[in-house]
């Protein structure tokens, strides 16, 4: 995993969460129809400490939201 430290505690924690979430999302692939439950199941079986699950989950939501593109019919898709 990449490690970028800015020596700003809150920034460094958020960056670590985003990188863990990105790594987990990438390991799951980009299959259509992946659900929140699929992600959470992968999170539960990952090597990520349970105390960090909530923050990694929220980071994954942030990443997916940033990657979402909508079409004229109101459907959203993410491309990794």
C-alpha positions as CSV (number, residue, x, y, z in Angstrom):
1,X,0.0,0.0,0.0
2,X,1.1,3.5,-0.7
3,X,2.0,5.7,2.3
4,X,1.9,9.4,2.0
5,X,2.4,11.3,5.3
6,X,1.8,15.0,5.6
7,X,2.4,15.1,9.4
8,X,-1.1,16.4,9.9
9,X,-2.8,13.8,12.0
10,X,-6.4,14.1,10.7
11,X,-5.2,14.3,7.1
12,X,-3.0,11.3,7.5
13,X,-5.8,9.2,9.1
14,X,-8.2,10.1,6.3
15,X,-5.6,9.3,3.7
16,X,-4.9,5.9,5.3
17,X,-8.7,5.1,5.3
18,X,-9.1,6.1,1.7
19,X,-6.2,3.9,0.6
20,X,-7.5,0.9,2.6
21,X,-10.9,1.4,1.0
22,X,-9.5,1.8,-2.5
23,X,-7.4,-1.4,-2.1
24,X,-10.4,-3.3,-0.9
25,X,-12.7,-2.0,-3.7
26,X,-10.1,-2.7,-6.3
27,X,-9.7,-6.3,-5.0
28,X,-13.4,-6.8,-5.5
29,X,-13.3,-5.8,-9.2
30,X,-15.7,-3.7,-11.1
31,X,-18.6,-6.2,-11.5
32,X,-21.9,-4.6,-12.2
33,X,-24.4,-4.9,-9.3
34,X,-21.9,-5.0,-6.5
35,X,-23.8,-4.1,-3.3
36,X,-23.1,-2.5,0.0
37,X,-23.5,-5.9,1.6
38,X,-20.9,-7.3,-0.8
39,X,-18.4,-4.6,0.3
40,X,-19.2,-5.1,4.0
41,X,-18.7,-8.8,3.7
42,X,-15.3,-8.3,2.0
43,X,-14.5,-5.8,4.8
44,X,-15.4,-8.3,7.5
45,X,-13.1,-10.9,6.0
46,X,-10.2,-8.5,5.2
47,X,-7.1,-8.0,7.3
48,X,-8.3,-4.5,8.3
49,X,-8.7,-4.1,12.0
50,X,-12.3,-4.1,13.2
51,X,-11.8,-0.7,14.9
52,X,-11.2,0.8,11.5
53,X,-14.2,-0.7,9.7
54,X,-16.5,2.3,10.1
55,X,-14.0,4.7,8.8
56,X,-13.0,2.5,5.9
57,X,-16.6,2.0,5.0
58,X,-17.2,5.7,5.0
59,X,-14.1,6.2,2.9
60,X,-15.4,3.7,0.3
61,X,-18.7,5.6,0.1
62,X,-16.7,8.8,-0.5
63,X,-14.6,7.1,-3.3
64,X,-17.7,5.6,-5.0
65,X,-19.5,8.9,-4.8
66,X,-16.5,10.7,-6.4
67,X,-16.4,8.1,-9.2
68,X,-20.2,8.1,-9.9
69,X,-21.4,9.4,-13.2
70,X,-25.0,9.9,-14.0
71,X,-26.9,9.6,-17.2
72,X,-30.0,11.4,-18.5
73,X,-32.3,8.7,-17.0
74,X,-31.0,9.2,-13.5
75,X,-29.0,6.0,-13.4
76,X,-25.5,6.1,-11.8
77,X,-22.5,4.0,-12.6
78,X,-19.0,4.0,-11.2
79,X,-15.9,3.2,-13.2
80,X,-12.7,2.2,-11.4
